[in-house]
Amino acid sequence: MIWLLGGYMWLFIHRPFEVWPWLGGLHVERMYMIATILYWGIAVDKQWIRNRLNLAFACFWLAMLAAWIASLWYLPYVNIVNKMLAYEDSYGSAYEGLFAL
């Protein structure tokens, strides 16, 4: 698994689709990461690590969601929150709306 992640980092740093533009349309990084996630989901032994930090993160996200829903500005920012949760593309443009407030 560590070698697969290393391969993704190589793709991310060296960006071969900038050298060979025809690779850009193939979305090599995206396909490689999808294959890595599928491999991780099928082949790697997984177990849930129980600690208090998981509960803290869950409470934090629930508090943020409750505060956003209870806010007076709930409706204007529905699209921004949806973009943040959907993670539209791999270059961070999903967060552009958040900083354009």
Backbone as CSV, one residue per row, in Angstrom:
resi,resn,N_x,N_y,N_z,CA_x,CA_y,CA_z,C_x,C_y,C_z
1,MET,0.826,-1.195,0.000,0.000,0.000,0.000,0.866,1.253,0.000
2,ILE,1.980,1.204,0.744,2.839,2.397,0.801,3.436,2.699,-0.571
3,TRP,3.702,1.660,-1.366,4.245,1.880,-2.698,3.200,2.489,-3.633
4,LEU,1.962,2.108,-3.460,0.897,2.712,-4.278,0.747,4.189,-3.952
5,LEU,0.804,4.535,-2.684,0.723,5.949,-2.305,1.954,6.717,-2.775
6,GLY,3.110,6.061,-2.742,4.320,6.685,-3.283,4.198,6.946,-4.776
7,GLY,3.587,6.012,-5.504,3.351,6.217,-6.935,2.434,7.396,-7.198
8,TYR,1.418,7.561,-6.342,0.526,8.710,-6.503,1.271,10.013,-6.232
9,MET,2.130,10.007,-5.226,2.912,11.219,-4.946,3.838,11.541,-6.112
10,TRP,4.396,10.505,-6.754,5.231,10.734,-7.922,4.416,11.400,-9.029
11,LEU,3.209,10.883,-9.272,2.348,11.489,-10.288,2.001,12.932,-9.924
12,PHE,1.751,13.177,-8.645,1.363,14.509,-8.200,2.508,15.504,-8.344
13,ILE,3.729,15.074,-8.039,4.879,15.984,-8.090,5.387,16.170,-9.514
14,HIS,5.563,15.081,-10.255,6.174,15.164,-11.581,5.194,15.541,-12.684
15,ARG,3.914,15.305,-12.484,2.847,15.727,-13.381,3.147,15.399,-14.848
16,PRO,3.166,14.102,-15.186,3.523,13.722,-16.562,2.546,14.232,-17.618
17,PHE,1.323,14.585,-17.225,0.365,15.085,-18.216,0.688,16.499,-18.650
18,GLU,1.615,17.176,-17.980,2.062,18.482,-18.460,3.140,18.317,-19.526
19,VAL,3.877,17.209,-19.466,4.881,16.930,-20.490,4.213,16.375,-21.738
20,TRP,3.283,15.446,-21.536,2.526,14.853,-22.624,1.069,15.263,-22.466
21,PRO,0.643,16.309,-23.155,-0.707,16.847,-22.963,-1.835,15.849,-23.224
22,TRP,-1.625,14.854,-24.065,-2.682,13.892,-24.350,-3.031,13.064,-23.116
23,LEU,-2.123,13.007,-22.125,-2.435,12.305,-20.875,-3.417,13.093,-20.011
24,GLY,-3.518,14.390,-20.234,-4.410,15.226,-19.432,-5.867,14.815,-19.548
25,GLY,-6.285,14.429,-20.717,-7.663,14.004,-20.923,-7.975,12.657,-20.301
26,LEU,-6.949,11.885,-19.995,-7.150,10.563,-19.404,-7.319,10.621,-17.884
27,HIS,-6.994,11.748,-17.280,-7.088,11.918,-15.822,-6.312,10.816,-15.100
28,VAL,-5.027,10.748,-15.390,-4.179,9.681,-14.867,-4.169,9.679,-13.343
29,GLU,-3.997,10.843,-12.726,-3.966,10.908,-11.256,-5.266,10.405,-10.649
30,ARG,-6.374,10.833,-11.213,-7.678,10.443,-10.680,-7.894,8.933,-10.795
31,MET,-7.585,8.374,-11.962,-7.761,6.934,-12.163,-6.825,6.139,-11.254
32,TYR,-5.592,6.626,-11.074,-4.640,5.947,-10.199,-5.148,5.950,-8.759
33,MET,-5.686,7.085,-8.306,-6.174,7.155,-6.929,-7.429,6.304,-6.753
34,ILE,-8.296,6.253,-7.742,-9.481,5.395,-7.650,-9.049,3.935,-7.536
35,ALA,-8.057,3.531,-8.339,-7.549,2.157,-8.260,-6.920,1.888,-6.898
36,THR,-6.193,2.864,-6.348,-5.576,2.699,-5.030,-6.634,2.569,-3.947
37,ILE,-7.690,3.374,-4.014,-8.765,3.292,-3.017,-9.483,1.955,-3.123
38,LEU,-9.724,1.491,-4.343,-10.354,0.181,-4.514,-9.473,-0.929,-3.946
39,TYR,-8.176,-0.851,-4.193,-7.259,-1.847,-3.639,-7.289,-1.805,-2.111
40,TRP,-7.259,-0.602,-1.557,-7.303,-0.470,-0.098,-8.603,-1.052,0.458
41,GLY,-9.710,-0.801,-0.227,-10.998,-1.302,0.236,-11.124,-2.809,0.184
42,ILE,-10.426,-3.436,-0.749,-10.551,-4.880,-0.931,-9.456,-5.658,-0.221
43,ALA,-8.212,-5.226,-0.367,-7.090,-6.078,0.000,-6.459,-5.802,1.364
44,VAL,-6.542,-4.611,1.858,-5.806,-4.270,3.073,-6.654,-4.562,4.306
45,ASP,-6.027,-5.184,5.315,-6.730,-5.425,6.576,-7.004,-4.099,7.266
46,LYS,-8.246,-3.939,7.682,-8.647,-2.694,8.329,-9.311,-3.004,9.657
47,GLN,-9.185,-2.083,10.569,-9.902,-2.190,11.833,-10.168,-0.785,12.354
48,TRP,-11.222,-0.652,13.113,-11.589,0.634,13.675,-10.747,0.878,14.923
49,ILE,-10.069,2.000,14.949,-9.264,2.356,16.113,-10.149,3.176,17.033
50,ARG,-10.410,2.647,18.189,-11.298,3.329,19.136,-10.476,4.211,20.071
51,ASN,-10.779,5.484,20.027,-10.195,6.414,20.985,-11.122,7.611,21.144
52,ARG,-10.802,8.474,22.075,-11.680,9.609,22.371,-11.665,10.660,21.273
53,LEU,-10.636,10.672,20.459,-10.532,11.670,19.402,-11.636,11.492,18.350
54,ASN,-12.028,10.259,18.053,-13.119,10.023,17.102,-14.407,10.661,17.596
55,LEU,-14.697,10.509,18.865,-15.887,11.130,19.451,-15.779,12.662,19.390
56,ALA,-14.592,13.193,19.634,-14.399,14.643,19.582,-14.654,15.178,18.175
57,PHE,-14.149,14.489,17.155,-14.388,14.928,15.779,-15.861,14.838,15.414
58,ALA,-16.518,13.777,15.817,-17.947,13.636,15.523,-18.747,14.755,16.184
59,CYS,-18.437,15.070,17.434,-19.137,16.157,18.132,-18.856,17.507,17.465
60,PHE,-17.627,17.720,17.030,-17.273,18.963,16.351,-18.095,19.138,15.076
61,TRP,-18.164,18.087,14.215,-18.911,18.179,12.970,-20.405,18.353,13.233
62,LEU,-20.923,17.684,14.239,-22.343,17.853,14.558,-22.632,19.265,15.066
63,ALA,-21.728,19.821,15.881,-21.911,21.189,16.368,-21.853,22.195,15.214
64,MET,-20.909,22.000,14.290,-20.813,22.897,13.134,-22.066,22.798,12.255
65,LEU,-22.559,21.599,12.045,-23.757,21.412,11.235,-24.978,22.036,11.912
66,ALA,-25.100,21.849,13.215,-26.238,22.427,13.942,-26.180,23.954,13.926
67,ALA,-24.980,24.521,14.096,-24.842,25.978,14.075,-25.162,26.534,12.689
68,TRP,-24.760,25.830,11.640,-25.037,26.295,10.295,-26.531,26.227,9.991
69,ILE,-27.185,25.160,10.399,-28.618,25.022,10.141,-29.415,26.060,10.936
70,ALA,-28.978,26.369,12.150,-29.687,27.333,12.987,-29.386,28.780,12.600
71,SER,-28.434,28.984,11.707,-28.014,30.325,11.327,-29.080,31.022,10.486
72,LEU,-29.067,32.367,10.531,-29.950,33.162,9.686,-29.528,33.110,8.222
73,TRP,-28.260,32.793,7.973,-27.716,32.768,6.617,-27.601,31.342,6.096
74,TYR,-28.526,30.507,6.470,-28.521,29.103,6.068,-28.682,28.952,4.557
75,LEU,-29.690,29.566,3.974,-30.011,29.351,2.563,-28.982,29.902,1.578
76,PRO,-28.412,31.095,1.784,-27.463,31.578,0.777,-26.207,30.714,0.638
77,TYR,-25.866,29.954,1.667,-24.606,29.209,1.637,-24.794,27.712,1.461
78,VAL,-25.969,27.280,1.062,-26.213,25.853,0.834,-25.307,25.337,-0.273
79,ASN,-25.159,26.082,-1.352,-24.307,25.642,-2.461,-22.846,25.533,-2.051
80,ILE,-22.384,26.461,-1.228,-20.994,26.420,-0.783,-20.744,25.175,0.058
81,VAL,-21.640,24.886,0.982,-21.469,23.710,1.826,-21.564,22.438,0.992
82,ASN,-22.474,22.405,0.037,-22.568,21.242,-0.838,-21.292,21.035,-1.635
83,LYS,-20.701,22.110,-2.126,-19.441,21.994,-2.856,-18.326,21.494,-1.944
84,MET,-18.307,21.982,-0.716,-17.266,21.532,0.211,-17.419,20.051,0.524
85,LEU,-18.646,19.599,0.707,-18.857,18.199,1.043,-18.671,17.288,-0.166
86,ALA,-18.937,17.785,-1.357,-18.832,16.959,-2.555,-17.404,16.885,-3.070
87,TYR,-16.573,17.874,-2.763,-15.193,17.945,-3.240,-15.170,17.765,-4.749
88,GLU,-15.587,18.808,-5.446,-15.849,18.747,-6.878,-14.678,18.287,-7.726
89,ASP,-13.486,18.810,-7.491,-12.363,18.347,-8.293,-11.114,18.270,-7.423
90,SER,-10.053,17.760,-7.986,-8.859,17.489,-7.193,-7.945,18.705,-7.036
91,TYR,-8.350,19.879,-7.519,-7.496,21.048,-7.423,-8.040,22.121,-6.483
92,GLY,-9.009,21.781,-5.661,-9.449,22.676,-4.611,-10.429,23.745,-5.012
93,SER,-10.975,23.740,-6.221,-11.896,24.804,-6.600,-13.217,24.701,-5.841
94,ALA,-13.433,23.596,-5.138,-14.648,23.470,-4.342,-14.638,24.458,-3.186
95,TYR,-13.460,24.945,-2.802,-13.357,25.861,-1.675,-13.319,27.325,-2.098
96,GLU,-13.378,27.627,-3.396,-13.310,29.008,-3.848,-14.451,29.837,-3.296
97,GLY,-15.644,29.280,-3.255,-16.799,30.031,-2.780,-16.700,30.383,-1.321
98,LEU,-16.038,29.560,-0.545,-15.909,29.812,0.871,-15.085,31.069,1.140
99,PHE,-14.036,31.284,0.338,-13.163,32.427,0.559,-13.649,33.680,-0.166
100,ALA,-14.670,33.558,-0.971,-15.186,34.709,-1.718,-16.331,35.387,-0.970
101,LEU,-16.473,35.102,0.319,-17.545,35.703,1.095,-17.202,37.144,1.276
